[in-house]
Amino acid sequence: MPHLDFRLKGTRIQIDLLILPVFLAAMIGKLLVAYSMTLGFIICHELGHIAAGAMCGAGLSSFRLLPVGVNAAIDDFQCSKSQKLMIYISGPLVNVVFAIIIYCVHKWKTPAGGLLTVDIMLAITINLWLAIFNLIPIHPLDGGRIAIELLSDKVGLFRASRFMNIFSLFFSIMIICTGTVVLIKSKYNGSLVLIGFYIIFLLKKNKKEAAILNMKNFILKRSAIIRKGIFPVREIAVLEDVKVLDLVKAMDYSNVFHIIKVLDNDLHVIKSITEQDILNTLMKGVSDITVGEMLTKNI
């Protein structure tokens, strides 16, 4: 897909050139006002995330302008849980604030009892729709990120991501079914169907993101422990014939440091290791081995 790709002060900027024919199609279909409003408020939504990220010390790694909106990738791995939640909620909050401001300004400038004009009503509706839709707890929406962040401390990152993937898949199927009914009845509006299939497409990417995020949690946890001096601990018992990668999936609680008790088949403790030992092994490029092999080979 043709696009402009350049860097601005370390941030990757991408502009999808498909936005030009989409603008033209919106103009021909007399939907330019609605499309421009929607795109503009989506940009404001993402700017809310970026501003909150900057306040929390999170950098902006990329900014993509797409025909269907904007996507800002924020490096929030070093942020605390409360800071991450603030970043995720800031986008929908911006849309709610815009809806309130537009409504109040219109009421202030019009005579008592004046009705909302079509454009004002459209602007308020778009903002409220963006806020509500993005708070739905499905990936990759803001609500899904908030849900994973809250669930990960309770059940771990992989379990939280798996649960959200299942829920998102179920929800996207419901969207596709609803969109199909709407498409049959209206014969022109297939947006819900496209949204449903787009969510399913992004679910595959979410599995890779969970694994990458877990590795980054390991690395950042070390600096957090050194900085704080005290950190909660979670102990795990594992048999020596378990694969290292399977062990990693059980060590996905970001709010604790893992100490692993390696057991033989008689359930006697062979050795105690930490998640830092596992991380050192993975950083050497060794992963397809058992925990016992890691100990005997002293990797």
Secondary structure, DSSP 4 states (H G I P E B T S, - for coil): --EEEEEETTEEEEEETTHHHHHHHHHHTT-HHHHHHHHHHHHHHHHHHHHHHHHTT-EEEEEEEETTEEEEEEE-TTS-HHHHHHHHHHHHHHHHHHHHHHHHHHHHHS-TTPPPPHHHHHHHHHHHHHHHHHTSS-TTSHHHHHHHHHHHHHH-HHHHHHHHHHHHHHHHHHHHHHHHHHHHHHSS--HHHHHHHHHHHHHHHHHHHHHHHHHHHHHHHHHHHHHHS---EEEEEEETTSBHHHHHHT---TTSEEEEEEE-TT--EEEEEEHHHHHHHHHTT--SSBHHHHHHTT-
